[in-house]
Every structure is written in structure tokens, then in C-alpha cells.
């Protein structure tokens, strides 16, 4: 996890930058449902657009292709899965709070599911 400093008026406040493998709560507005999302690729200066790439988490588990079961992490209220079919990108400012981090094995399962889904 990277730390950066941003200024806000006369005082300084810490800002935590999202990293791959972290689960954040995303405030997506009235059109879409706000929900936890897995950060896959954070915004970086070399990106063509100032966007973060994420996969949503769901508690509606169907145990089908495109889902990576996570169980019930202590930082989530229910059993959940990463829905790799629901990839999205949006402004990093929609990420409001960090909830937790996937294990190395869980991230490997997500990467495997993405390769399978995208036929890579």
C-alpha cells in the first residue's frame, strides 16, 4: 500500500492509494449500486486515462464460471465472491474506504479466472 500526502486547505491529510489485491468500498452513485470492489489495476501516471480497474464483489454466489469464491473474510458482512465478469473502470475518487486485502492464493485464483474468461 502506497501513502501520499494531499493538501486540503491549510491542513494536510493522509490519503491511501489503492493497490492491486485490496478490496475497497466504491460509492457508485444513484445509477449503480455502491458495493465492495477488488482493485485490479490502480490509476498510474502512465495510464491513458485516470481510471482504476476493478471487479465487483457479490454475495449472490452462483458457483459458476466468472466467480472466485472468497468465503467470509472478517472485513465483509457475508460470504462473497469476486465477479470477474463485471470488470469496470472509474475515477479513483469513487473508492471511499479500504476494507481488506485478498490473500496471495485468492489473488492467484482471480488471475486464473480472468485468464480463463478472456481466453488468455
TORPA-4810 file (N, C-alpha, C, O; in nm, 3 decimals):
<nodes>
NODE_1_0.084_-0.117_0.000_0.000_0.000_0.000_0.089_0.123_0.000_0.181_0.132_0.081_X
NODE_2_0.063_0.218_-0.089_0.141_0.339_-0.100_0.071_0.451_-0.026_-0.052_0.456_-0.022_X
NODE_3_0.149_0.539_0.033_0.092_0.656_0.100_0.132_0.780_0.023_0.245_0.789_-0.025_X
NODE_4_0.044_0.874_0.011_0.078_1.002_-0.048_0.016_1.109_0.040_-0.075_1.082_0.119_X
NODE_5_0.065_1.229_0.026_0.011_1.340_0.103_-0.063_1.432_0.007_-0.011_1.467_-0.099_X
NODE_6_-0.181_1.471_0.044_-0.256_1.569_-0.034_-0.288_1.685_0.058_-0.311_1.667_0.177_X
NODE_7_-0.289_1.801_0.003_-0.322_1.917_0.084_-0.470_1.947_0.070_-0.528_1.930_-0.037_X
NODE_8_-0.528_1.992_0.175_-0.668_2.031_0.175_-0.677_2.157_0.261_-0.678_2.148_0.384_X
NODE_9_-0.684_2.271_0.198_-0.684_2.396_0.273_-0.551_2.411_0.344_-0.448_2.372_0.290_X
NODE_10_-0.553_2.468_0.464_-0.428_2.490_0.536_-0.371_2.365_0.602_-0.254_2.364_0.640_X
NODE_11_-0.451_2.259_0.615_-0.402_2.140_0.684_-0.369_2.029_0.586_-0.418_2.029_0.473_X
NODE_12_-0.286_1.936_0.628_-0.251_1.820_0.548_-0.334_1.702_0.596_-0.358_1.687_0.716_X
NODE_13_-0.377_1.616_0.502_-0.447_1.496_0.542_-0.391_1.379_0.461_-0.362_1.393_0.343_X
NODE_14_-0.378_1.263_0.526_-0.322_1.146_0.460_-0.423_1.088_0.362_-0.544_1.091_0.386_X
NODE_15_-0.372_1.035_0.253_-0.456_0.969_0.154_-0.390_0.836_0.120_-0.272_0.833_0.086_X
NODE_16_-0.465_0.728_0.129_-0.411_0.597_0.098_-0.445_0.564_-0.046_-0.562_0.568_-0.085_X
NODE_17_-0.344_0.531_-0.125_-0.365_0.494_-0.264_-0.401_0.346_-0.272_-0.340_0.264_-0.203_X
NODE_18_-0.500_0.310_-0.353_-0.538_0.168_-0.367_-0.430_0.088_-0.439_-0.362_0.139_-0.528_X
NODE_19_-0.416_-0.037_-0.400_-0.319_-0.128_-0.459_-0.389_-0.254_-0.508_-0.494_-0.290_-0.454_X
NODE_20_-0.333_-0.322_-0.609_-0.393_-0.447_-0.656_-0.408_-0.547_-0.541_-0.317_-0.563_-0.460_X
NODE_21_-0.522_-0.614_-0.536_-0.549_-0.711_-0.432_-0.625_-0.656_-0.314_-0.671_-0.732_-0.228_X
NODE_22_-0.641_-0.523_-0.308_-0.717_-0.463_-0.199_-0.865_-0.455_-0.237_-0.900_-0.436_-0.353_X
NODE_23_-0.950_-0.471_-0.137_-1.093_-0.455_-0.155_-1.133_-0.321_-0.093_-1.104_-0.294_0.023_X
NODE_24_-1.199_-0.240_-0.174_-1.244_-0.107_-0.132_-1.395_-0.099_-0.147_-1.454_-0.170_-0.229_X
NODE_25_-1.457_-0.010_-0.068_-1.597_0.021_-0.089_-1.605_0.132_-0.191_-1.540_0.236_-0.176_X
NODE_26_-1.684_0.112_-0.296_-1.699_0.212_-0.403_-1.837_0.275_-0.396_-1.939_0.205_-0.400_X
NODE_27_-1.840_0.406_-0.386_-1.965_0.482_-0.391_-1.992_0.514_-0.538_-1.931_0.604_-0.594_X
NODE_28_-2.083_0.439_-0.599_-2.104_0.449_-0.743_-2.220_0.540_-0.782_-2.253_0.552_-0.900_X
NODE_29_-2.282_0.603_-0.686_-2.388_0.697_-0.717_-2.525_0.632_-0.727_-2.542_0.515_-0.693_X
NODE_30_-2.620_0.709_-0.774_-2.758_0.662_-0.778_-2.785_0.565_-0.892_-2.875_0.482_-0.881_X
NODE_31_-2.710_0.572_-1.000_-2.736_0.487_-1.116_-2.695_0.343_-1.088_-2.766_0.249_-1.124_X
NODE_32_-2.580_0.326_-1.023_-2.530_0.192_-0.994_-2.531_0.167_-0.844_-2.533_0.262_-0.765_X
NODE_33_-2.529_0.042_-0.806_-2.528_0.003_-0.666_-2.387_0.022_-0.608_-2.290_-0.026_-0.666_X
NODE_34_-2.376_0.091_-0.495_-2.248_0.103_-0.426_-2.215_-0.031_-0.364_-2.303_-0.099_-0.311_X
NODE_35_-2.086_-0.069_-0.371_-2.050_-0.205_-0.330_-1.900_-0.218_-0.310_-1.824_-0.130_-0.349_X
NODE_36_-1.859_-0.330_-0.247_-1.715_-0.358_-0.240_-1.664_-0.400_-0.377_-1.732_-0.469_-0.453_X
NODE_37_-1.542_-0.356_-0.409_-1.478_-0.392_-0.535_-1.333_-0.432_-0.508_-1.270_-0.382_-0.415_X
NODE_38_-1.282_-0.521_-0.591_-1.143_-0.563_-0.585_-1.063_-0.478_-0.683_-1.096_-0.472_-0.802_X
NODE_39_-0.959_-0.412_-0.634_-0.872_-0.333_-0.721_-0.781_-0.428_-0.798_-0.708_-0.508_-0.740_X
NODE_40_-0.787_-0.419_-0.930_-0.703_-0.500_-1.018_-0.585_-0.418_-1.071_-0.473_-0.468_-1.077_X
NODE_41_-0.612_-0.294_-1.109_-0.507_-0.205_-1.161_-0.539_-0.063_-1.116_-0.637_-0.005_-1.161_X
NODE_42_-0.456_-0.006_-1.029_-0.482_0.130_-0.982_-0.444_0.232_-1.090_-0.376_0.200_-1.187_X
NODE_43_-0.490_0.354_-1.070_-0.454_0.463_-1.158_-0.303_0.488_-1.145_-0.250_0.494_-1.034_X
NODE_44_-0.237_0.504_-1.256_-0.094_0.536_-1.258_-0.070_0.645_-1.360_-0.147_0.658_-1.455_X
NODE_45_0.035_0.725_-1.342_0.063_0.834_-1.437_0.077_0.787_-1.582_0.046_0.863_-1.673_X
NODE_46_0.124_0.665_-1.604_0.144_0.620_-1.742_0.014_0.568_-1.807_0.015_0.536_-1.926_X
NODE_47_-0.096_0.560_-1.732_-0.224_0.516_-1.787_-0.277_0.618_-1.887_-0.257_0.738_-1.870_X
NODE_48_-0.346_0.571_-1.990_-0.406_0.660_-2.089_-0.516_0.745_-2.027_-0.535_0.860_-2.067_X
NODE_49_-0.587_0.691_-1.932_-0.695_0.762_-1.863_-0.669_0.753_-1.712_-0.599_0.663_-1.665_X
NODE_50_-0.725_0.846_-1.639_-0.710_0.847_-1.494_-0.818_0.758_-1.432_-0.911_0.808_-1.369_X
NODE_51_-0.804_0.626_-1.451_-0.906_0.531_-1.406_-0.843_0.417_-1.328_-0.727_0.383_-1.349_X
NODE_52_-0.921_0.360_-1.237_-0.883_0.240_-1.164_-0.969_0.126_-1.219_-1.089_0.143_-1.240_X
NODE_53_-0.907_0.009_-1.243_-0.979_-0.108_-1.295_-1.014_-0.199_-1.178_-0.928_-0.232_-1.097_X
NODE_54_-1.141_-0.238_-1.168_-1.190_-0.317_-1.055_-1.280_-0.430_-1.101_-1.329_-0.431_-1.214_X
NODE_55_-1.300_-0.526_-1.011_-1.401_-0.631_-1.027_-1.491_-0.624_-0.904_-1.441_-0.617_-0.792_X
NODE_56_-1.623_-0.626_-0.923_-1.713_-0.616_-0.809_-1.716_-0.745_-0.726_-1.691_-0.854_-0.777_X
NODE_57_-1.748_-0.729_-0.600_-1.775_-0.844_-0.514_-1.925_-0.862_-0.506_-2.001_-0.766_-0.517_X
NODE_58_-1.967_-0.985_-0.486_-2.109_-1.015_-0.475_-2.132_-1.116_-0.363_-2.048_-1.201_-0.336_X
NODE_59_-2.247_-1.106_-0.301_-2.287_-1.208_-0.203_-2.391_-1.302_-0.265_-2.436_-1.397_-0.201_X
NODE_60_-2.428_-1.275_-0.390_-2.519_-1.362_-0.466_-2.434_-1.466_-0.538_-2.409_-1.454_-0.658_X
NODE_61_-2.392_-1.567_-0.465_-2.296_-1.665_-0.518_-2.368_-1.774_-0.595_-2.462_-1.837_-0.546_X
NODE_62_-2.322_-1.794_-0.719_-2.384_-1.894_-0.807_-2.290_-2.011_-0.834_-2.330_-2.110_-0.893_X
NODE_63_-2.166_-1.998_-0.790_-2.065_-2.104_-0.809_-2.050_-2.142_-0.956_-2.046_-2.260_-0.991_X
NODE_64_-2.042_-2.041_-1.041_-2.026_-2.064_-1.183_-1.901_-1.994_-1.234_-1.837_-1.917_-1.162_X
NODE_65_-1.868_-2.022_-1.359_-1.753_-1.959_-1.423_-1.764_-1.807_-1.409_-1.871_-1.749_-1.424_X
NODE_66_-1.652_-1.744_-1.381_-1.652_-1.599_-1.366_-1.660_-1.554_-1.222_-1.651_-1.434_-1.194_X
NODE_67_-1.678_-1.647_-1.129_-1.680_-1.613_-0.987_-1.561_-1.677_-0.917_-1.523_-1.791_-0.947_X
NODE_68_-1.503_-1.603_-0.824_-1.397_-1.656_-0.738_-1.447_-1.645_-0.595_-1.458_-1.535_-0.539_X
NODE_69_-1.477_-1.759_-0.537_-1.532_-1.764_-0.401_-1.427_-1.720_-0.299_-1.312_-1.765_-0.303_X
NODE_70_-1.467_-1.632_-0.209_-1.376_-1.581_-0.105_-1.408_-1.632_0.034_-1.329_-1.613_0.127_X
NODE_71_-1.522_-1.697_0.050_-1.565_-1.732_0.186_-1.620_-1.608_0.253_-1.680_-1.523_0.188_X
NODE_72_-1.600_-1.598_0.384_-1.647_-1.483_0.460_-1.528_-1.417_0.530_-1.499_-1.447_0.646_X
NODE_73_-1.457_-1.327_0.459_-1.348_-1.255_0.525_-1.401_-1.177_0.645_-1.516_-1.133_0.644_X
NODE_74_-1.319_-1.158_0.746_-1.364_-1.089_0.867_-1.407_-0.945_0.842_-1.480_-0.887_0.922_X
NODE_75_-1.363_-0.887_0.730_-1.394_-0.747_0.699_-1.514_-0.732_0.604_-1.542_-0.622_0.558_X
NODE_76_-1.583_-0.843_0.577_-1.707_-0.838_0.498_-1.822_-0.898_0.579_-1.799_-0.991_0.657_X
NODE_77_-1.945_-0.847_0.563_-2.056_-0.898_0.643_-2.109_-1.034_0.601_-2.175_-1.101_0.681_X
NODE_78_-2.082_-1.076_0.476_-2.138_-1.202_0.424_-2.033_-1.279_0.345_-1.929_-1.225_0.308_X
NODE_79_-2.065_-1.407_0.319_-1.983_-1.483_0.224_-1.989_-1.409_0.091_-2.094_-1.358_0.052_X
NODE_80_-1.876_-1.405_0.022_-1.869_-1.326_-0.101_-1.785_-1.394_-0.207_-1.711_-1.488_-0.179_X
NODE_81_-1.798_-1.343_-0.328_-1.718_-1.388_-0.441_-1.680_-1.267_-0.524_-1.752_-1.167_-0.526_X
NODE_82_-1.566_-1.277_-0.593_-1.528_-1.175_-0.690_-1.594_-1.213_-0.822_-1.582_-1.327_-0.868_X
NODE_83_-1.663_-1.119_-0.883_-1.729_-1.141_-1.012_-1.638_-1.085_-1.122_-1.644_-0.966_-1.153_X
NODE_84_-1.552_-1.171_-1.180_-1.458_-1.121_-1.281_-1.528_-1.086_-1.412_-1.467_-1.021_-1.498_X
NODE_85_-1.653_-1.125_-1.431_-1.728_-1.086_-1.550_-1.777_-0.942_-1.540_-1.818_-0.884_-1.641_X
NODE_86_-1.772_-0.884_-1.422_-1.824_-0.749_-1.401_-1.716_-0.642_-1.400_-1.732_-0.541_-1.332_X
NODE_87_-1.608_-0.661_-1.474_-1.499_-0.564_-1.476_-1.551_-0.424_-1.505_-1.641_-0.404_-1.587_X
NODE_88_-1.493_-0.327_-1.436_-1.533_-0.187_-1.455_-1.412_-0.098_-1.432_-1.314_-0.138_-1.369_X
NODE_89_-1.420_0.021_-1.484_-1.318_0.121_-1.455_-1.388_0.252_-1.426_-1.488_0.286_-1.489_X
NODE_90_-1.333_0.326_-1.331_-1.389_0.455_-1.294_-1.286_0.537_-1.221_-1.177_0.490_-1.190_X
NODE_91_-1.321_0.660_-1.194_-1.234_0.752_-1.123_-1.203_0.699_-0.983_-1.292_0.654_-0.911_X
NODE_92_-1.077_0.704_-0.945_-1.033_0.655_-0.814_-1.107_0.721_-0.698_-1.116_0.663_-0.590_X
NODE_93_-1.159_0.842_-0.719_-1.230_0.914_-0.614_-1.356_0.843_-0.567_-1.408_0.875_-0.461_X
NODE_94_-1.406_0.748_-0.644_-1.525_0.671_-0.603_-1.493_0.567_-0.497_-1.583_0.514_-0.432_X
NODE_95_-1.363_0.537_-0.479_-1.321_0.442_-0.374_-1.317_0.520_-0.243_-1.236_0.611_-0.227_X
NODE_96_-1.405_0.482_-0.149_-1.418_0.564_-0.028_-1.346_0.509_0.094_-1.299_0.586_0.179_X
NODE_97_-1.336_0.376_0.106_-1.264_0.320_0.222_-1.214_0.180_0.191_-1.280_0.101_0.124_X
NODE_98_-1.095_0.154_0.242_-1.034_0.022_0.222_-1.093_-0.074_0.323_-1.098_-0.044_0.442_X
NODE_99_-1.138_-0.191_0.275_-1.200_-0.290_0.363_-1.102_-0.399_0.403_-1.103_-0.444_0.518_X
NODE_100_-1.017_-0.443_0.312_-0.925_-0.552_0.341_-0.845_-0.589_0.217_-0.852_-0.522_0.115_X
NODE_101_-0.769_-0.697_0.229_-0.682_-0.742_0.120_-0.700_-0.891_0.100_-0.709_-0.967_0.196_X
NODE_102_-0.705_-0.933_-0.026_-0.713_-1.076_-0.056_-0.579_-1.142_-0.026_-0.474_-1.078_-0.030_X
NODE_103_-0.584_-1.272_0.003_-0.461_-1.347_0.023_-0.394_-1.369_-0.113_-0.455_-1.347_-0.218_X
NODE_104_-0.270_-1.411_-0.110_-0.197_-1.440_-0.233_-0.269_-1.549_-0.313_-0.282_-1.539_-0.435_X
NODE_105_-0.316_-1.653_-0.245_-0.388_-1.762_-0.312_-0.518_-1.712_-0.375_-0.553_-1.753_-0.486_X
NODE_106_-0.591_-1.624_-0.306_-0.715_-1.569_-0.361_-0.685_-1.485_-0.486_-0.758_-1.493_-0.585_X
NODE_107_-0.579_-1.405_-0.482_-0.544_-1.324_-0.598_-0.503_-1.412_-0.716_-0.535_-1.382_-0.831_X
NODE_108_-0.433_-1.521_-0.688_-0.396_-1.613_-0.796_-0.520_-1.675_-0.858_-0.526_-1.694_-0.980_X
NODE_109_-0.621_-1.706_-0.775_-0.747_-1.760_-0.827_-0.819_-1.657_-0.914_-0.879_-1.692_-1.016_X
NODE_110_-0.814_-1.530_-0.875_-0.874_-1.423_-0.955_-0.802_-1.413_-1.089_-0.866_-1.403_-1.194_X
NODE_111_-0.669_-1.415_-1.087_-0.592_-1.406_-1.212_-0.623_-1.525_-1.303_-0.636_-1.509_-1.424_X
NODE_112_-0.633_-1.644_-1.245_-0.668_-1.763_-1.324_-0.806_-1.748_-1.386_-0.825_-1.782_-1.503_X
NODE_113_-0.902_-1.698_-1.308_-1.038_-1.680_-1.359_-1.041_-1.576_-1.472_-1.114_-1.592_-1.569_X
NODE_114_-0.962_-1.470_-1.458_-0.955_-1.368_-1.564_-0.895_-1.425_-1.692_-0.945_-1.400_-1.801_X
NODE_115_-0.786_-1.504_-1.678_-0.724_-1.566_-1.796_-0.823_-1.660_-1.864_-0.833_-1.662_-1.986_X
NODE_116_-0.897_-1.737_-1.785_-0.996_-1.828_-1.840_-1.107_-1.752_-1.912_-1.144_-1.786_-2.024_X
NODE_117_-1.160_-1.650_-1.846_-1.268_-1.571_-1.902_-1.228_-1.502_-2.033_-1.306_-1.496_-2.128_X
NODE_118_-1.104_-1.450_-2.036_-1.057_-1.375_-2.152_-0.985_-1.461_-2.253_-0.937_-1.412_-2.355_X
NODE_119_-0.978_-1.591_-2.224_-0.913_-1.686_-2.314_-0.766_-1.648_-2.339_-0.719_-1.650_-2.453_X
NODE_120_-0.696_-1.615_-2.234_-0.554_-1.575_-2.244_-0.462_-1.690_-2.211_-0.340_-1.674_-2.215_X
</nodes>
